Amino acid sequence: MTRLLIVGGGGREHALAWACARDRDDVELICAPGNAGTDAIATNVPVEVTDAAALARLARERSVDLVVIGPDAAAAAGVADACAESGIAVFGPTAAAARIESSKSFAKQVMARAGIPTARWLAGTREDRAALEGFIAELGGRCVVKADGLALGKGVTVCDAVLAALDALAACLDGERFGAAGRTVVVEERLRGNEVSVLALCDGERLLALPSARDYKRSRDGDMGENTGGMGAVAPAPDTDEQRMVSETIASVLQPCVDALRAQGAPFRGCLYAGLMLTADGIRALEFNARFGDPEAQVTLPLVEGPVLELMLAASHGELTAGIARRHAACTVGVVAAASGYPAAPRTGDRVTGLGALDPGVLCFHAGTRRGSSGEVLTSGGRVLSVVARGEDVESARALAYANISRIHFEGMRFRHDIGAPQKVAA
């Protein structure tokens, strides 16, 4: 029997629990804190994802064989460090390695040292305001303003004009919109192309790339509305030469990052996520995340052939076989159902119905859900759940996902209607 502790309570963690339960019968799953979906296949334990000491203690008390770190906040809080100090195997980066996500300026410095292709950029604080404003003017306002720290996927403002960029800069530096996360800001050139994500399992030295994905960050159809943690995703990313693109990403982005972190004494073990722009001049790295993406995990994990748990165990012990993971010859489309008011002020406490009406083979990964006093499923967060369907192509997977999400209901439920639809190159 292998005992696994998955840290987190979102759709990504439900997908990880599902993948591990699918692959092996001899797995005991614990989720901290988990949600109403993980409750059906795991034991949920109410521990905060940033309480590193409590999570390490839980892992010791339950004699856990592997701790899998889900959210960025858990990695930044040093959960991996606390577990490693207790002699517990961990799939997830140390706090030092997780800086590749928790500090965008640090990530840009790593890219510069490693020769990773990226956009022109400048980082600074209030003291550097004049230089940052000058760089915005130099770019003609066509730039991206990023809070340096963790901001739940909402710390990025894409700008078309100087005034909009200056407002975004002021929101970080003056308005404290993102608190401490925005006290340092990264301004970078806005690139033209389609975005793609490539996730890879890493053991500190070697990496195994998973299928690519494309997520949809804006809250409304047509990439309108507020930035969110992600309203849906498609895998593999459409309109790309998958094998060639992933191979190039390994060579020019992922492996150089892993090598650079190891060289500076922070070897990366866990899932390294590269956010990319496919430009006319080639692949450019936009950012790194130090964990499985959400909603990317929900669409990539169902495509992976072979036991995901075995791969994570191998990575945690430094025994990963490098390359590209074998995948099913299919496509997946995942559509997120969000609560009314998301992302600013999501409504919670509404009953979710229709979960038992889904077609066989269609997956529903819970995120912001909890069990009510009578066992009913209630909403408890902004992104409530995601419906994931697989098909021989994007069109068939998309049709199946939308046919099934329409059977689910909760008060104020909303979702984008264009996940997986043909996409124009971003301007």
C-alpha angles and dihedrals in degrees: 000000000000116000116208130190115200113195114215143045108232139096091277091058093047088052091050092049091048092049093050093046090048094053101048138027094204097066126114111199128206121182124195110227096342126172140243090288098051087046088074095058105021144034110261117215119189101233123139113247092230095052096098096174093051093048092050089049091050090051091051094046093050093043091236118195096201136013115207115199114214115176129051093237091061092052092047090048091060100249090148091051093051093048094046090052087058092051094251120143112244135195100201137070129274116249089259093054092041089064084086083079105020092060119039092189090054089050091052090050090052090050091051094049093045096045093241110165112245142143123287108271147175129198129198151135133237089291089060095048096118092053092047092049090048091052090050089052091048089055091048090238093294094125146108120246114204133187105232097227138051114303104164091264091300102094097095125093119188110207136197100181139041095243092052091049092049089050090051090049091050092048088061102037101034109016095048087222091161099026115218090352090068101045088094116045133196117208115191139175114268110242128209120231144063122306122236133177124213118188123196135188109230134193097192094274111026131044139203115205121219126210114294122251142193119215131196113227105178119089098228138052117277092031091288129138132037126341112259139179087266135302098209145327145217129215132234096023109256124241096025137110091244100197095045095043094049092046091051091047091053092050100042105028119013103040094043089052093049090047093049094050092048091049092056094049099261106103112192118232116173135040115334113198120201117198106204141185117213101215132177086257095052138266118343124188114232100178146329128236122199098219145034111303122246116244090012094068090057093059101034101047094059088057097053115104116213131031113316092197092057090052092051091047090051091050092049090054096044093249103114121142108229125231138065120322118245111251140189116262092246143090131240130206122193124193121195121219109210133194124251110273095026128178099017102036114355119200115234140187098057121137117248116218136179097046091127094054098073122120118256110273095022111119129217115195115194122220117157098027138116138177119260125219091273095045095262120142114251131184115254106166148024101271101044103180144328129228114214125193131181126215142160089260138010093263095057093043090049094050091050094048093052094044089057102040088056088066093061121082142183129154111281094006114164137172140172117266098205104063106138094008116137108285131210121222108271115256 
